[in-house]
Amino acid sequence: MLENETSTTLCKSVFKSGESTTTEQGFTQIWLQVIQALEAASFSPGAPK
């Protein structure tokens, strides 16, 4: 890729500690955020049923 091109991040790390593993609590918290985002998107106007 050329230096002046902008890249799009398709996947990003949500575990910002820099460790290779996460705690059960951290993993659960991220899943809760994902579920809430999906539920919010499904209730938004114009969302496919």
C-alpha positions in Angstrom: 0.0 0.0 0.0 1.2 3.4 -0.8 1.9 5.8 2.1 -0.5 8.4 1.0 -3.4 6.0 0.7 -5.9 5.8 3.6 -6.6 2.3 4.9 -9.9 1.2 6.4 -9.7 -0.9 9.5 -12.0 -3.9 9.2 -11.2 -5.3 12.6 -9.9 -3.6 15.7 -8.7 -4.8 19.1 -11.2 -4.0 21.8 -8.9 -5.3 24.5 -6.7 -2.3 25.0 -4.4 -3.6 27.7 -2.0 -5.0 25.2 -2.0 -8.5 26.7 -2.6 -11.6 24.6 -5.4 -12.7 26.9 -8.3 -11.1 28.6 -10.3 -11.7 31.8 -13.7 -13.3 31.8 -15.2 -10.1 33.0 -13.6 -8.1 30.1 -14.8 -10.7 27.6 -18.3 -10.6 29.0 -18.4 -6.8 28.9 -17.4 -6.6 25.3 -20.1 -9.2 24.4 -22.7 -7.1 26.2 -21.7 -4.1 24.2 -22.0 -6.1 20.9 -25.4 -7.4 21.8 -26.7 -3.9 22.8 -25.4 -2.5 19.6 -27.1 -5.2 17.5 -30.3 -4.7 19.4 -30.2 -0.9 18.9 -29.6 -1.4 15.2 -32.5 -3.8 14.9 -34.9 -1.3 16.5 -33.7 1.7 14.4 -36.0 3.1 11.7 -35.4 1.5 8.3 -33.7 -1.6 9.8 -34.6 -4.8 7.9 -37.0 -7.1 9.8 
